[in-house]
């Protein structure tokens, strides 16, 4: 794509230098190529503290396809390492991940913590497509395909989940024992929708034990962080900060200002 972009750019310059009428086709073609370049993906390899590798297809751009969900963020790395150090939280349990993105945290947990069922969830169609590809890339199958191959554990599910419109029945059908999310607390509007969904989870659990909830996020804006805490208090959801992990070296290049809150719904 790069040589073609250079060729078209030079061609447009020469055409413009002749003072001729602009050719819309040239500009349209260049725009298409630039858009395609923006969505170009690369492959990244991560080595977990256990020695297990995670390979992901990621976008080379922070924002691509109208979403930030096509790259791996620091909070996802922190949450994965915390999960590996606290694998008993996930072992033989049903885990629901909110805003899974392209799957790093979930794939790491599935490779190291032995959950019974792991439900990846997101809303953006491009994210769900790339998430599914990454699950396969790491040797996992999901749903009926996994059953046909007689896979025992974990059972993997990819679900489209819109926090704003999800019903209590849909959440009840998922029956999670543990709920996790990474880097979903970055915008006041999203915070309100997230807490609204957590309240639905609280009321839809019937007679079952409430799920354990862990939310990891990078503190970019202290006001947003404090708003999240305030809205949790207003909704009656208690919270506590989980102890920091032991820093095994897996996260040597990421920022230290990541917090993990345990919520009690």
N, C-alpha and C positions, 0 to 999 in steps of 0.2 A: 504493500500500500504506500510506503514512503516514497519510492521512486515515482509512482503514478501521481502522488500529490505534488511533488516537485515539478513534474512535467506539466501538469495542468496549471500550476501557479505561473510558470514561465510563459505558457501559451496565453494565459489571460493577460499577462503584462504586455506581451507583444501585440495582442489584439487591441488592447486599450491604447497602445502607442500609435496605432494607425488612425485613431479618431473615428473608427467605425462604430456602428450601432452595437451595444453590448449583446452578447449571445447568452441568453438565459440558461441554455443547456450546459454551458461550461461552468457557470456558477452553481447550478443545481448538482452537477456531478461532483464538483469539489466539496460541496456541503455534505453529500452522501459519504464521501471518503473520510472526511473529518469526523463525522458521526460514528463511522465504523471503527476508526482508529481509537476514539474515545472509549469504545466498549471492548477493546482488545484485552484479552486475558493473559495471565501468566500462571505458572505453577510454582507454589511455595511448599517447601518441605519443613515440617516442624518435628523436633525430636523431644518426646515426652520424658520426664524424669525416670520413668520405668524402662526406657529404651525403645518404646513403641514409636514408630513414625506415623505422622499424619500428613498426608499430601492433599493440598487443596488447589482447585482452580479458582483464582481470584481475579478481580478487575485490577488493571494497572492504575485506574483513576479512583480517587476517593468517592466521587459522585459519578455514577454511571447509570444510564437508563432511568434517570429520575429518582434514584435511591442511593442511600449510603450503605445498603445492606450487602453489597457484593465484595466487601473487603473484611478482613479480620481486625477487630479493635482490641485495644489493651485489656479492657475489662473481661473480654472473652478468654484471654490468656490467663489472667489472674483467677477467674472462676474455675477454669479447668485445673489449674494447679491446686487450688483449694480443694476441689472435688477429689483429686487423686490422693491428697493427704487425709481426706475424710471419706474414704470410699464406703465405709459402713452406712453412711447416709443414703447411698444409692443402691447398694447391693441387694439384688432380688426384689427390687421395688419398681413401681411404675413412675416414670419421671416425665413430666411435661415441661418442655422448654418453650418459653415465650420469646418471640423475635429471634429465632435461631440463626438468621442470616445464612451464611454459606456453610455453617455446620461445625466449626472447629470445636467448640466446647462439647457438643453432643457426641461427636465422633471420638474425642479424647475420653469421655466418660464411658462410652460403649466399649472402648478398647481396654479400659483399665479397671472399671468399677463394677462390672457384671450386673447391670440392672436387669430386671425381668422384662420390662417393656420401656422403650424410650420413644416419646412422641416429640418429634421436631415440629415446630409450627412457625408460620410467618404468613404474611398477607400478600406481598408484592409478587406477581407472577414470575418475574425474572429471577428473583431471589429463590423462589421455590424450585425453579428449573435447575439453577446452578447448585442448590443444596442437594437435590436428588442425584445430580451427576457426581458430586463429591462423596456422597454416601457409597455409591457404586465404586468410585475410584479407590476407596479404602477397603474394599473387599466385603462390604455388607450388602445384603439384599433386604427388601422390605415387603411387608404385606403378604399377599398370596404367593408371590415368587419365593419368599423365604420359606413358607410352609411347604411348598412343593419340593424344596431342596432339603427338607427335614432339619432346618436350623432350629436349635433349641433356644439358646439365649444369646443376646437379647433379641426381643421382637422389636423391629423398627417400624415406625409409622411417620409419614410426612403429612401434616394436616394444614389446610388453609384456615387461618383463624383471624377473624376481624374482631378486635377487642370491642369496638363500638356496637356491633350488632349481634355478637354471640349470645345465645340464649342460655338460661340456667340448665335446660335439659341437655344441650350440647356439652356443656361443661361436666354435668353429672355423668354422661356417657363415657367421658374420658377417664374418670375415677383415678386421678393422680395421687400418689403417696407423697411425691416431692414435686415442687414447682421451682424452676430456676429461670433467670433471665440475666443477660449481660448487655450493658450499654443501651437500656431502653428508657433511661431517665435523663433526658436532655432537653425537653421542651415542656413548658407548663401545660399545654393542651394535651399532650401525650400522657403526662402525669395523671391528669384527671380521668382520662379514659382507662388507663391502667388500673387505677384504684377502683374505679367503677366495676371493672371486670373481676378484680380480686374480691369485691363485696359479693358479686354474683356467685363466685366460687364458695364463699363462706356460707351463703344461704342454700346452695344446691348440694351440699354434701350429705344431706339427709342424716342418717344415724352413724355415718362413718366418721372415723377419726379425722380431724382436719389435716390437710397436707402441710408439710414443712415448706416454707417459702424462703428462697435466698435470691436477692437481687444484687448484682455487682455493677458498679458504674464508676467511670472516671469523673472526678470532681473538677469540671472545667469552670463552672460558674457557681460559686458558693450560694448565691441567691436561689438558684434552681434546686440545689441540694437541700437547703433549708425549707424551701416550698414543699418539696417532696415529704420531708419529715412532718411539716405542719399539716399537710393534707392527710397524711396517714393518721395523725392524732385526731383530726376532725372527723375522720370516718370510723374511729374506734379501733384501728389496727395498731397493735403494739409492735415495737421493733427494738432490735438491739444490734450493735455492731459486732460482727464475728471477729475472733482473734486473727491477727495477721498470720500469713503462712510463714514457713521457715526459710523461704528464699533458697531454693535448691540450685539456683543458677539458670533455670529455664527462662526466667524473666529478666535477665540481666540488662536487656536493651529497652525495656518499657518503662513508662513513667510510674513513679511511686504513689501518686495521688489517686489510688483506686480503693474504694470502700466496698465491702460486702455486708449488706444488712440482712438479718433474719427477720422475717415478718411473721406475726402471729394472727392468723385470720380466723 
